[in-house]
Structure formats: C-alpha cells, structure tokens
Amino acid sequence: VLHLMERDEVTNIGSNDIELMKPAMDYLQANCTGFTEVRLPENLYLWATMNPNDHSVHRIDSAFVRRWTTKYVGINPIVGGTTRYTVPPPIGMDWGIFRDQVNRKLGENGIDESQMIGFWYLKGFEFATWELFYSKLVFHLANNVVKHDLRCLFNADYNSVKKIMEACSANSNPFDLS
C-alpha cells in the first residue's frame, strides 16, 4: 500500500502498479472484468493520526509523511470532562479533567508537548483498578517524563520513583496538581 500511495503529480493517480501475491491476482483476474493492475484512485483519501513519540515506527512514519499532506494537531484539552472513563480512587476524577490538569502542570514546568498524555494513552480496562492505572500512567510519568524533577508533578514528600510507587501501592494519590 505504501508504494501505491505514490501519485503522479499531473493526474493524481497512483504512479506505481504492483502485483499482488499470485492467488490474489488470479482471483481478481478471474472475477473482475478488465482487471489488469492495482492502483489507488485519485478520489481516495486516507485520514489518520500519527504519534511522533513511537520511535519503533519512525521510518514508516517518515515514509508516510513524505507521501501525505499533514496537519499538526496538538494535545487537545477536554473541556468540561468526558464521562467515558473515571480515574479510579484515590483520585476518583473524570479522566479528561485529570489528564488536562496533568498536562497543564507539565506545560508549566517546561515539559514538551511530546511528553504530555494523550486522551487514548490508557486503554479502557486500565481504568478498572487503581493498580492498573498507577502501574502504567504514574510509573511512566515518574520514571520517564519528570524523573529529574519529580516535584513538578508529585507531592514533595515523594522524592523518588520508588516512594511514589509505594504511595500508590498504599492507595495514596501521589500527585500535586495545584
């Protein structure tokens, strides 16, 4: 598909024709009148999002960016919250509101937007228990995002990732989002 995305600049039609695996080509030739090649039509549009922080697919992202027209969309705040997910107790707050507070604190402390938490950072099941929630989100924030200045996001009593995780394990909210 990546090769099919190459387009002729004059016709806007895919400039590469490719051959599929023999069984697929045989099927298409047998069942599609006049079938000769596979191309993307000029009126096909693909809408997608990309996460520039996923370095495991950086080369693929670069290939797509070269072939697509892109538009920057930053971290979007959830105005008024979302009723879809609730952060489990001891926080017990709407995920959208909580995420906005965390991202605001990160921004105030000079943390780049690429390190902020997107709406879909957690999967639905990770809101089921406090342990699932803190094991992923709190550990990521403490160990990767603010490790060198834990006080910018966490209570000053917790001066190490270990202490933050121990507080979570004891069902305490380690954040200072004021």
C-alpha positions as YAML, in Angstrom:
chain: A
units: angstrom
residues:
- id: 1
  name: VAL
  ca: [0.00, 0.00, 0.00]
- id: 2
  name: LEU
  ca: [2.89, 2.32, 0.75]
- id: 3
  name: HIS
  ca: [4.07, 2.03, -2.85]
- id: 4
  name: LEU
  ca: [0.54, 2.52, -4.14]
- id: 5
  name: MET
  ca: [0.41, 5.86, -2.36]
- id: 6
  name: GLU
  ca: [2.93, 7.36, -4.77]
- id: 7
  name: ARG
  ca: [0.95, 9.59, -7.12]
- id: 8
  name: ASP
  ca: [1.62, 11.12, -10.49]
- id: 9
  name: GLU
  ca: [1.73, 14.90, -9.93]
- id: 10
  name: VAL
  ca: [-0.23, 15.64, -13.12]
- id: 11
  name: THR
  ca: [-3.01, 13.04, -12.98]
- id: 12
  name: ASN
  ca: [-3.04, 12.48, -9.19]
- id: 13
  name: ILE
  ca: [-3.42, 8.78, -9.95]
- id: 14
  name: GLY
  ca: [-1.19, 6.24, -8.26]
- id: 15
  name: SER
  ca: [2.01, 6.11, -10.25]
- id: 16
  name: ASN
  ca: [3.06, 2.61, -9.19]
- id: 17
  name: ASP
  ca: [1.27, -0.51, -10.18]
- id: 18
  name: ILE
  ca: [2.09, -3.54, -8.10]
- id: 19
  name: GLU
  ca: [1.49, -7.21, -8.42]
- id: 20
  name: LEU
  ca: [-0.20, -8.95, -5.56]
- id: 21
  name: MET
  ca: [0.52, -12.49, -4.49]
- id: 22
  name: LYS
  ca: [-0.42, -14.98, -7.22]
- id: 23
  name: PRO
  ca: [-3.63, -16.28, -5.56]
- id: 24
  name: ALA
  ca: [-4.94, -12.71, -5.13]
- id: 25
  name: MET
  ca: [-4.02, -11.74, -8.72]
- id: 26
  name: ASP
  ca: [-5.63, -14.94, -10.07]
- id: 27
  name: TYR
  ca: [-8.83, -14.22, -8.10]
- id: 28
  name: LEU
  ca: [-9.05, -10.62, -9.27]
- id: 29
  name: GLN
  ca: [-8.35, -11.54, -12.89]
- id: 30
  name: ALA
  ca: [-11.00, -14.27, -12.77]
- id: 31
  name: ASN
  ca: [-13.67, -12.20, -11.03]
- id: 32
  name: CYS
  ca: [-13.13, -8.60, -12.15]
- id: 33
  name: THR
  ca: [-13.88, -7.73, -15.75]
- id: 34
  name: GLY
  ca: [-10.95, -5.99, -17.39]
- id: 35
  name: PHE
  ca: [-8.69, -6.26, -14.34]
- id: 36
  name: THR
  ca: [-5.07, -5.51, -15.24]
- id: 37
  name: GLU
  ca: [-3.46, -3.67, -12.33]
- id: 38
  name: VAL
  ca: [-3.83, -2.45, -8.75]
- id: 39
  name: ARG
  ca: [-3.75, 1.34, -8.25]
- id: 40
  name: LEU
  ca: [-5.26, 3.79, -5.81]
- id: 41
  name: PRO
  ca: [-7.89, 6.01, -7.42]
- id: 42
  name: GLU
  ca: [-7.46, 9.78, -7.43]
- id: 43
  name: ASN
  ca: [-10.51, 10.28, -5.21]
- id: 44
  name: LEU
  ca: [-9.27, 8.07, -2.36]
- id: 45
  name: TYR
  ca: [-8.35, 9.94, 0.81]
- id: 46
  name: LEU
  ca: [-6.82, 8.41, 3.91]
- id: 47
  name: TRP
  ca: [-7.31, 10.14, 7.24]
- id: 48
  name: ALA
  ca: [-5.04, 9.01, 10.03]
- id: 49
  name: THR
  ca: [-3.24, 10.15, 13.13]
- id: 50
  name: MET
  ca: [0.42, 9.68, 13.90]
- id: 51
  name: ASN
  ca: [2.20, 9.66, 17.21]
- id: 52
  name: PRO
  ca: [5.68, 11.13, 16.73]
- id: 53
  name: ASN
  ca: [6.82, 9.59, 20.03]
- id: 54
  name: ASP
  ca: [6.59, 5.98, 18.87]
- id: 55
  name: HIS
  ca: [10.19, 5.61, 17.77]
- id: 56
  name: SER
  ca: [9.73, 1.94, 16.86]
- id: 57
  name: VAL
  ca: [7.90, 3.00, 13.69]
- id: 58
  name: HIS
  ca: [9.88, 6.17, 12.94]
- id: 59
  name: ARG
  ca: [10.99, 5.01, 9.49]
- id: 60
  name: ILE
  ca: [7.45, 4.10, 8.49]
- id: 61
  name: ASP
  ca: [6.16, 7.43, 9.82]
- id: 62
  name: SER
  ca: [8.78, 9.24, 7.75]
- id: 63
  name: ALA
  ca: [7.67, 7.37, 4.64]
- id: 64
  name: PHE
  ca: [4.03, 8.25, 5.24]
- id: 65
  name: VAL
  ca: [4.77, 11.92, 5.98]
- id: 66
  name: ARG
  ca: [6.65, 12.18, 2.70]
- id: 67
  name: ARG
  ca: [3.62, 10.82, 0.83]
- id: 68
  name: TRP
  ca: [0.85, 12.66, 2.71]
- id: 69
  name: THR
  ca: [-0.26, 16.18, 3.33]
- id: 70
  name: THR
  ca: [-0.01, 16.67, 7.06]
- id: 71
  name: LYS
  ca: [-1.64, 18.96, 9.57]
- id: 72
  name: TYR
  ca: [-0.32, 19.48, 13.08]
- id: 73
  name: VAL
  ca: [-2.89, 18.86, 15.81]
- id: 74
  name: GLY
  ca: [-1.63, 19.40, 19.33]
- id: 75
  name: ILE
  ca: [-2.72, 17.89, 22.61]
- id: 76
  name: ASN
  ca: [-6.36, 18.75, 22.86]
- id: 77
  name: PRO
  ca: [-7.91, 19.63, 26.21]
- id: 78
  name: ILE
  ca: [-11.20, 18.03, 27.15]
- id: 79
  name: VAL
  ca: [-13.41, 20.98, 28.03]
- id: 80
  name: GLY
  ca: [-15.89, 20.02, 30.73]
- id: 81
  name: GLY
  ca: [-14.56, 16.49, 31.02]
- id: 82
  name: THR
  ca: [-15.65, 13.25, 29.49]
- id: 83
  name: THR
  ca: [-17.97, 10.74, 31.08]
- id: 84
  name: ARG
  ca: [-16.35, 7.82, 29.26]
- id: 85
  name: TYR
  ca: [-13.69, 7.00, 31.89]
- id: 86
  name: THR
  ca: [-13.07, 7.84, 35.52]
- id: 87
  name: VAL
  ca: [-9.69, 7.65, 37.19]
- id: 88
  name: PRO
  ca: [-10.07, 5.10, 39.99]
- id: 89
  name: PRO
  ca: [-9.90, 6.13, 43.66]
- id: 90
  name: PRO
  ca: [-7.99, 7.53, 45.44]
- id: 91
  name: ILE
  ca: [-8.15, 10.13, 42.64]
- id: 92
  name: GLY
  ca: [-11.73, 9.35, 41.54]
- id: 93
  name: MET
  ca: [-11.97, 12.06, 38.89]
- id: 94
  name: ASP
  ca: [-13.04, 12.31, 35.27]
- id: 95
  name: TRP
  ca: [-10.17, 11.17, 33.02]
- id: 96
  name: GLY
  ca: [-10.40, 14.20, 30.73]
- id: 97
  name: ILE
  ca: [-10.23, 16.67, 33.60]
- id: 98
  name: PHE
  ca: [-7.42, 14.78, 35.30]
- id: 99
  name: ARG
  ca: [-5.41, 14.49, 32.08]
- id: 100
  name: ASP
  ca: [-5.85, 18.22, 31.44]
- id: 101
  name: GLN
  ca: [-4.54, 19.01, 34.94]
- id: 102
  name: VAL
  ca: [-1.51, 16.75, 34.48]
- id: 103
  name: ASN
  ca: [-0.72, 18.23, 31.06]
- id: 104
  name: ARG
  ca: [-1.15, 21.78, 32.37]
- id: 105
  name: LYS
  ca: [1.38, 21.10, 35.15]
- id: 106
  name: LEU
  ca: [3.77, 19.50, 32.69]
- id: 107
  name: GLY
  ca: [3.50, 22.54, 30.40]
- id: 108
  name: GLU
  ca: [4.01, 24.96, 33.28]
- id: 109
  name: ASN
  ca: [7.21, 23.12, 34.10]
- id: 110
  name: GLY
  ca: [8.64, 23.27, 30.60]
- id: 111
  name: ILE
  ca: [7.84, 19.70, 29.60]
- id: 112
  name: ASP
  ca: [7.49, 19.42, 25.84]
- id: 113
  name: GLU
  ca: [4.09, 18.55, 24.40]
- id: 114
  name: SER
  ca: [5.55, 15.33, 23.02]
- id: 115
  name: GLN
  ca: [5.77, 14.07, 26.63]
- id: 116
  name: MET
  ca: [2.21, 15.04, 27.59]
- id: 117
  name: ILE
  ca: [-0.55, 12.48, 27.99]
- id: 118
  name: GLY
  ca: [-2.93, 11.99, 25.09]
- id: 119
  name: PHE
  ca: [-6.56, 11.04, 25.62]
- id: 120
  name: TRP
  ca: [-6.01, 7.46, 24.46]
- id: 121
  name: TYR
  ca: [-2.79, 6.83, 26.42]
- id: 122
  name: LEU
  ca: [-4.67, 4.36, 28.60]
- id: 123
  name: LYS
  ca: [-6.94, 1.60, 27.35]
- id: 124
  name: GLY
  ca: [-10.40, 1.24, 28.87]
- id: 125
  name: PHE
  ca: [-9.50, -1.75, 31.05]
- id: 126
  name: GLU
  ca: [-6.66, 0.26, 32.64]
- id: 127
  name: PHE
  ca: [-9.26, 2.37, 34.44]
- id: 128
  name: ALA
  ca: [-10.73, -0.72, 36.13]
- id: 129
  name: THR
  ca: [-8.44, -0.65, 39.16]
- id: 130
  name: TRP
  ca: [-6.10, 1.80, 40.83]
- id: 131
  name: GLU
  ca: [-3.26, -0.72, 40.47]
- id: 132
  name: LEU
  ca: [-3.69, -0.98, 36.68]
- id: 133
  name: PHE
  ca: [-3.92, 2.80, 36.43]
- id: 134
  name: TYR
  ca: [-0.90, 3.74, 38.53]
- id: 135
  name: SER
  ca: [1.24, 0.86, 37.25]
- id: 136
  name: LYS
  ca: [1.09, 2.31, 33.78]
- id: 137
  name: LEU
  ca: [0.45, 6.05, 33.98]
- id: 138
  name: VAL
  ca: [2.03, 7.09, 37.27]
- id: 139
  name: PHE
  ca: [5.10, 4.94, 36.68]
- id: 140
  name: HIS
  ca: [5.51, 6.34, 33.15]
- id: 141
  name: LEU
  ca: [5.22, 9.93, 34.33]
- id: 142
  name: ALA
  ca: [7.57, 9.46, 37.29]
- id: 143
  name: ASN
  ca: [10.14, 7.26, 35.61]
- id: 144
  name: ASN
  ca: [10.22, 8.76, 32.10]
- id: 145
  name: VAL
  ca: [8.69, 12.23, 31.96]
- id: 146
  name: VAL
  ca: [9.62, 14.07, 35.19]
- id: 147
  name: LYS
  ca: [12.22, 11.75, 36.70]
- id: 148
  name: HIS
  ca: [14.73, 14.59, 37.11]
- id: 149
  name: ASP
  ca: [12.22, 16.92, 38.79]
- id: 150
  name: LEU
  ca: [9.54, 14.83, 40.48]
- id: 151
  name: ARG
  ca: [8.27, 17.87, 42.44]
- id: 152
  name: CYS
  ca: [6.87, 19.47, 39.30]
- id: 153
  name: LEU
  ca: [4.08, 16.88, 39.27]
- id: 154
  name: PHE
  ca: [4.21, 14.88, 42.51]
- id: 155
  name: ASN
  ca: [3.89, 15.65, 46.21]
- id: 156
  name: ALA
  ca: [7.24, 16.88, 47.59]
- id: 157
  name: ASP
  ca: [7.18, 14.10, 50.22]
- id: 158
  name: TYR
  ca: [7.86, 11.60, 47.45]
- id: 159
  name: ASN
  ca: [11.42, 12.31, 46.33]
- id: 160
  name: SER
  ca: [11.98, 9.12, 44.34]
- id: 161
  name: VAL
  ca: [10.09, 6.98, 41.86]
- id: 162
  name: LYS
  ca: [10.16, 4.19, 44.44]
- id: 163
  name: LYS
  ca: [8.42, 6.38, 47.05]
- id: 164
  name: ILE
  ca: [5.81, 7.49, 44.52]
- id: 165
  name: MET
  ca: [5.05, 3.90, 43.62]
- id: 166
  name: GLU
  ca: [4.96, 2.89, 47.29]
- id: 167
  name: ALA
  ca: [2.44, 5.67, 47.94]
- id: 168
  name: CYS
  ca: [0.31, 4.39, 45.05]
- id: 169
  name: SER
  ca: [0.59, 0.86, 46.40]
- id: 170
  name: ALA
  ca: [-0.72, 2.17, 49.74]
- id: 171
  name: ASN
  ca: [-3.73, 3.68, 47.89]
- id: 172
  name: SER
  ca: [-2.48, 7.27, 48.17]
- id: 173
  name: ASN
  ca: [-2.71, 9.90, 45.46]
- id: 174
  name: PRO
  ca: [0.91, 10.97, 44.82]
- id: 175
  name: PHE
  ca: [0.08, 13.97, 42.62]
- id: 176
  name: ASP
  ca: [0.32, 17.65, 43.49]
- id: 177
  name: LEU
  ca: [-1.69, 19.28, 40.72]
- id: 178
  name: SER
  ca: [-2.28, 22.61, 42.47]
...
